[in-house]
Amino acid sequence: METVNIAIIGGGLVGASLALALQQGARERGWRIALIEPFAPGNAFQPSYDVRASALAYGSQQIYQRLGIWDQVAQRAQAIEHIHISELGRFAAAELHASEQGVDALGWVVENAWLGHCLWNALDSDIIDWHCPAKVTAMQAQEGGYRLQLDNGKTLNCQLAILADGGRSGLRQQLGIHCNERSYGQTAIITTVSTSQQHGGWAFERFTPDGPIALLPMTENRFVLIWTRLPGEAERLAGLPEREFLDELQDCFGYRMGSFVQVGQRHLYPLSLVQSSEQVRRNLVVLGNAAHSLHPIAGQGYNLSLRDAMALADTLLTSQKPLGDLATLQVYTAGQQLDQDLTIGFSDQVTRLFSNRTAGLSQARRLGLLGLELCPPAKNLFARQAMGLGSRPVKPESIA
C-alpha cells in the first residue's frame, strides 16, 4: 500500500496547476504528491481547429508567470486587447481597452490541450507521482488522512486529499457533501468559428432576449463561441447544417467581424450555478468545479479556481501545522471567501440581468451599458473584475 502526503484527485488544469504550485515547496519539505487522473494527457500536443479553450484573466497570466510556464503558454495564447459589450436591438454599448488599464492585454485565450501540455511537462516526476490513467472509486476517512481505492486495484493513503475531479464529482456525493444548484434554464453551445475579417484581439459579449453570446479571440483568426439559448433551441441549433447555423448566428451577432465562414464541432452544456456546501473538512479540500461551477459567459470560473489553487498552495506551504489540519484549511477558505463571493456574484448577476426580458430591466441594462461607457470609475471597476483582479493591485507579486 502506497502512502503519500498529498493526493490530488483530478489531473486537469486546476489539479495540475496546484501540483505545480506545490512542487518546489514539496521538494524542500520532502513531501510526495500523487496526481490521479483518468485520462492520459499524451506526450505530444496535436493542433486542431476543434478545440476547447479557456479565457485566462490578466491575474491568471501573472500566476503562470510566477509558476515559470507563461513563456511557453504564450506561444499559443491570443491576447484580448479589447472587449465590446452590447445588447441586440439597442444602441447602447460599452468598450474596454487594455491600454486604458495600463496593461498589454485584458486577458488571453488558450487552448486547454496546450495549457495542459505546458503544465504536465513542468511537473517533476521525482516529486509528483502520476497515477494515470486511474480513477478513485472510493474514499474513506481514517486517522490522519484518507484511504483511496483506485480502479486499477491500487490503494493510497494520504494526509491530505484534494478533490478536483470536476463539477459532476461522484466522490463529493459519496462523501455526503451537498451542493446548492440554481439552474439558469439555459444550455450553452460551445464551438469554434472563423470570420472573414481579422479579429484584431477583440472579444465580444452580445446580450440577446434569448440568451447571451460570447466570442473570444483565438490564434489563427478563430473565435471561441459560447452561445446560450433555451435547451430545446440549443439542441435545434446544434443539429443544423453548417451554413444554416452560421446564418442564424450572423442574424444574432451582426456583421461587426464580417461574415462567419466556418464552424467546428458543436457541444452542448446545460448551465447552472453550482456551489459545494463544504469546501474543507479535516484532511480534505474540495477545489475547482467540484467547489463551484459558474456560467461560462463571463469567463470567470477557471480563473477563480486557479486563484483558489494558488491560495491553497500558499496556505499549505506557510503553515507549520500537519497537513490536513482543519484550522489551517479554514484559514484558506476564509482568505478566499471575499474573492469567491465577488466573482460568483459578478458572474451570476451579469448573467441574470442580461437574460431577463422584463421591460424595466431592459431599460436598466441600457442605462448600465451607457454608464459603463460614460463613467470611468465604474468602467475601471468592471474591467478589474473581468481581469480577475478584484481589489488586487496590478502587480505580479500580489497574486496568491
C-alpha positions in Angstrom: 0.0 0.0 0.0 1.4 3.3 -1.1 1.5 6.4 1.2 1.8 10.0 0.0 1.5 13.3 1.8 -1.0 14.9 -0.7 -3.3 13.2 -3.2 -4.8 15.5 -5.9 -7.8 13.7 -7.3 -8.1 15.1 -10.8 -5.1 16.0 -13.0 -6.9 18.5 -15.2 -5.9 22.2 -15.4 -6.8 23.0 -11.8 -5.3 19.9 -10.3 -2.1 20.2 -12.4 -1.8 23.9 -11.6 -2.0 23.1 -7.9 0.6 20.4 -8.2 3.0 22.8 -10.0 2.4 25.5 -7.3 3.2 22.9 -4.6 6.1 21.3 -6.4 9.1 23.4 -5.1 7.8 23.6 -1.6 7.2 19.8 -1.6 10.7 19.2 -2.7 12.1 21.3 0.2 9.8 19.5 2.7 10.2 16.0 1.4 6.5 15.7 0.5 5.3 13.2 -2.0 2.3 14.2 -4.1 0.0 11.8 -6.0 -1.8 13.2 -9.1 -4.7 10.9 -10.1 -6.2 11.4 -13.5 -8.4 9.0 -15.5 -7.4 10.5 -18.9 -3.9 10.1 -20.1 -2.6 13.5 -21.4 -0.3 12.1 -24.0 3.3 13.1 -24.8 2.7 15.5 -27.7 0.4 18.4 -28.4 -1.7 18.0 -31.6 -3.1 21.2 -33.0 -6.7 21.1 -34.2 -9.4 23.5 -35.4 -11.9 22.0 -33.0 -10.5 22.7 -29.5 -11.7 23.6 -26.1 -10.2 26.8 -24.8 -10.1 28.9 -21.6 -10.1 32.6 -21.2 -7.2 33.5 -18.8 -7.7 36.7 -17.0 -4.8 39.1 -16.5 -4.4 37.9 -13.0 -4.1 34.3 -14.2 -1.4 35.2 -16.6 0.5 36.6 -13.7 0.1 33.4 -11.8 1.5 31.3 -14.7 4.3 33.8 -15.0 5.1 33.2 -11.3 5.0 29.4 -11.8 7.5 29.7 -14.7 5.5 28.4 -17.6 4.0 31.5 -19.1 6.6 32.0 -21.8 5.7 28.5 -23.1 1.9 29.0 -22.7 2.2 32.4 -24.6 3.4 30.6 -27.7 -0.3 29.7 -28.4 -2.1 32.3 -26.4 -4.2 35.0 -28.1 -4.3 38.4 -26.3 -7.7 40.0 -25.6 -6.9 43.7 -26.2 -10.5 45.0 -26.4 -13.9 43.9 -25.2 -17.1 45.1 -26.8 -20.3 44.7 -24.7 -23.7 45.3 -26.4 -27.4 44.3 -26.4 -29.2 43.2 -29.5 -31.6 45.9 -30.8 -30.1 48.7 -28.6 -27.6 51.4 -29.5 -26.0 51.5 -26.0 -22.7 49.7 -25.8 -19.5 49.7 -23.8 -15.9 49.0 -24.7 -13.0 48.0 -22.5 -9.4 48.5 -23.8 -6.2 47.1 -22.3 -4.4 50.4 -23.0 -6.9 52.2 -20.6 -6.0 49.8 -17.9 -2.2 50.2 -18.4 -1.7 46.6 -19.5 -0.8 44.8 -22.7 -3.9 42.6 -22.6 -7.1 42.3 -20.6 -6.7 38.5 -20.8 -5.7 35.7 -23.1 -7.4 32.8 -24.7 -5.5 29.5 -24.6 -6.4 26.0 -25.9 -7.0 23.7 -23.0 -4.9 21.0 -24.5 -1.9 23.3 -24.9 -2.2 24.7 -21.4 -2.4 21.2 -20.1 0.6 20.2 -22.1 2.6 23.0 -20.7 1.6 22.2 -17.1 2.2 18.5 -17.3 5.6 19.0 -18.9 6.6 21.2 -16.0 5.8 18.6 -13.3 8.8 16.8 -11.8 8.3 13.0 -11.6 10.7 12.9 -8.6 8.0 14.9 -6.6 4.8 14.2 -8.4 3.6 10.6 -8.7 1.4 10.2 -11.7 -1.4 7.7 -11.4 -2.8 7.9 -15.0 -5.0 6.5 -16.3 -6.6 5.9 -12.9 -9.8 6.8 -11.1 -10.6 7.0 -7.4 -13.6 4.8 -6.9 -13.9 5.2 -3.1 -12.6 7.4 -0.3 -12.5 6.5 3.4 -11.6 8.9 6.2 -9.2 7.5 8.6 -7.0 8.7 11.4 -4.6 11.3 10.0 -6.0 11.4 6.4 -7.8 9.3 3.8 -7.6 6.0 2.2 -8.2 6.0 -1.6 -9.2 3.0 -3.6 -8.2 3.2 -7.3 -9.9 1.4 -10.2 -6.6 -0.2 -11.1 -6.6 -2.1 -7.8 -4.1 0.1 -6.0 -4.8 1.7 -2.6 -3.3 5.0 -1.5 -3.1 6.5 1.9 -2.7 10.3 2.2 -2.6 13.0 4.8 -4.5 15.5 2.6 -6.9 14.6 -0.2 -7.8 17.4 -2.7 -10.9 16.7 -4.7 -10.5 18.4 -8.1 -12.5 15.9 -10.2 -14.9 18.4 -11.8 -18.5 19.6 -11.4 -20.0 16.2 -11.6 -17.9 14.8 -8.8 -19.2 11.4 -7.8 -16.8 11.4 -4.9 -18.2 14.6 -3.5 -21.6 13.0 -3.4 -20.1 9.8 -1.9 -18.7 11.8 0.9 -22.1 13.3 1.7 -21.1 16.9 0.6 -24.3 18.7 -0.5 -24.4 21.0 -3.5 -26.5 24.1 -3.9 -27.6 24.3 -7.5 -29.6 27.0 -9.3 -30.4 26.3 -12.9 -30.3 29.1 -15.4 -32.7 27.2 -17.6 -30.3 27.6 -20.5 -27.9 25.5 -22.5 -24.6 26.7 -23.9 -23.5 25.8 -27.4 -19.7 25.9 -27.4 -17.7 25.7 -30.6 -15.0 27.3 -32.7 -15.9 29.8 -35.5 -14.0 31.9 -38.0 -14.9 35.2 -39.7 -14.0 36.9 -42.9 -12.3 39.8 -41.1 -9.3 39.6 -38.8 -10.4 39.8 -35.1 -7.6 42.1 -34.0 -7.7 40.9 -30.4 -11.4 41.9 -30.0 -13.7 39.9 -27.7 -17.5 40.4 -27.8 -20.2 40.0 -25.3 -23.6 40.3 -27.0 -26.8 40.0 -25.0 -30.0 39.0 -26.7 -33.5 38.3 -25.5 -32.9 34.5 -26.0 -29.5 34.5 -24.1 -26.0 35.9 -24.3 -23.4 35.3 -27.0 -19.7 35.5 -26.3 -16.9 35.5 -28.9 -13.4 35.1 -27.6 -10.5 35.6 -30.0 -8.1 32.7 -30.5 -4.9 32.2 -32.5 -5.2 31.6 -36.3 -8.1 34.1 -36.5 -10.5 31.8 -34.8 -13.1 32.6 -32.1 -14.4 30.5 -29.2 -18.2 30.8 -29.5 -20.3 30.5 -26.4 -24.0 30.9 -27.5 -26.6 30.5 -24.7 -30.2 29.5 -25.6 -33.1 27.7 -24.1 -32.4 24.0 -24.1 -34.7 23.0 -27.0 -33.5 25.8 -29.1 -29.9 25.0 -28.4 -30.4 21.4 -29.5 -32.1 22.6 -32.7 -29.1 25.0 -33.5 -26.6 22.3 -32.7 -28.2 20.0 -35.2 -28.4 22.5 -38.1 -26.2 22.1 -41.2 -23.1 24.4 -41.0 -24.4 27.1 -43.3 -27.8 27.4 -41.6 -26.1 27.5 -38.2 -23.8 30.3 -39.3 -26.7 32.3 -40.9 -28.6 32.2 -37.6 -25.5 33.2 -35.7 -25.0 36.1 -38.1 -28.6 37.3 -37.5 -28.0 37.5 -33.8 -24.5 38.9 -33.8 -24.4 41.1 -36.9 -21.5 41.9 -39.2 -19.0 43.6 -36.9 -16.5 40.9 -37.8 -17.7 40.5 -41.4 -19.3 37.1 -42.3 -19.0 33.9 -40.3 -17.3 31.4 -42.7 -16.6 28.2 -40.7 -17.8 26.4 -37.6 -16.3 23.5 -35.8 -17.9 20.7 -33.8 -20.7 21.9 -31.6 -21.0 20.8 -27.9 -24.0 21.4 -25.6 -23.7 22.2 -21.8 -26.7 22.7 -19.5 -26.0 25.7 -17.3 -26.3 26.0 -13.6 -24.6 27.8 -10.7 -23.4 25.1 -8.5 -21.7 25.6 -5.1 -20.5 23.0 -2.7 -21.9 23.4 0.8 -18.4 22.4 2.1 -15.0 23.2 0.7 -12.9 21.8 3.5 -13.0 19.1 6.1 -10.2 17.8 8.2 -7.7 16.3 5.7 -9.9 17.2 2.7 -10.3 20.1 0.3 -12.9 20.5 -2.5 -11.4 22.5 -5.4 -12.2 23.8 -8.9 -15.6 22.9 -10.4 -16.2 20.5 -7.6 -16.3 23.5 -5.3 -18.1 26.0 -7.6 -19.2 25.9 -11.2 -20.2 29.2 -12.9 -22.0 30.3 -16.1 -19.2 30.5 -18.8 -20.4 33.7 -20.4 -18.4 36.0 -18.0 -15.3 33.8 -18.3 -14.7 33.8 -14.5 -14.9 30.1 -13.5 -11.5 28.8 -14.3 -9.8 32.0 -13.2 -11.4 31.8 -9.8 -10.5 28.1 -9.4 -6.9 29.0 -10.3 -6.8 31.7 -7.7 -8.2 29.2 -5.1 -5.5 26.7 -6.0 -2.7 29.3 -5.6 -4.2 30.5 -2.3 -4.4 26.9 -1.1 -0.8 26.2 -2.1 0.4 29.3 -0.3 -1.5 28.4 2.9 -0.2 24.9 3.0 3.4 26.0 2.3 3.4 28.7 5.0 1.7 26.6 7.7 3.7 24.9 10.5 0.8 22.6 11.2 0.5 19.0 10.0 -1.0 18.6 6.5 -4.8 18.3 6.7 -5.1 20.4 9.9 -8.6 21.8 9.9 -7.8 25.2 11.3 -5.2 25.7 8.5 -7.7 24.7 5.8 -10.2 27.1 7.3 -7.6 29.9 7.0 -7.5 29.1 3.3 -11.3 29.3 2.9 -11.6 32.4 5.0 -9.0 34.1 2.8 -10.7 33.2 -0.4 -14.3 33.9 0.8 -14.4 37.5 -0.5 -12.9 36.7 -3.8 -15.4 33.8 -4.3 -18.3 36.0 -3.2 -17.4 38.8 -5.5 -16.6 36.7 -8.5 -19.6 34.4 -8.2 -21.9 37.3 -7.6 -20.5 39.3 -10.5 -20.9 36.3 -12.9 -24.4 35.4 -11.7 -25.8 38.9 -11.6 -24.5 39.8 -15.1 -25.9 36.6 -16.5 -29.3 37.1 -14.8 -29.5 40.8 -15.6 -28.9 40.3 -19.3 -31.0 37.2 -19.7 -34.2 38.7 -18.2 -36.9 40.0 -20.6 -38.6 42.2 -18.0 -39.2 45.7 -19.5 -37.8 47.6 -16.5 -34.7 45.5 -16.6 -34.3 46.2 -20.3 -34.1 49.9 -19.5 -31.7 49.3 -16.7 -29.4 47.3 -19.0 -29.3 50.1 -21.5 -28.5 52.7 -18.8 -25.9 50.3 -17.3 -24.1 50.0 -20.6 -24.2 53.7 -21.1 -23.0 54.2 -17.6 -20.0 51.9 -18.1 -19.1 53.9 -21.2 -19.5 57.3 -19.7 -18.3 56.7 -16.1 -14.6 55.9 -16.0 -14.6 54.7 -12.3 -17.4 52.2 -13.0 -15.8 51.1 -16.2 -12.4 50.5 -14.4 -14.1 48.5 -11.6 -15.9 46.3 -14.2 -12.6 45.9 -16.1 -10.7 44.9 -13.0 -13.3 42.3 -12.1 -13.2 40.9 -15.6 -9.4 40.9 -15.4 -9.5 38.7 -12.3 -8.0 41.3 -10.1 -11.0 42.5 -8.0 -9.4 44.6 -5.3 -5.9 43.3 -6.1 -3.2 45.8 -7.4 -1.8 45.2 -10.8 1.4 43.5 -9.6 2.6 40.0 -10.2 3.8 39.6 -6.6 0.3 40.3 -5.3 -1.3 37.2 -6.9 -1.6 34.4 -4.4 
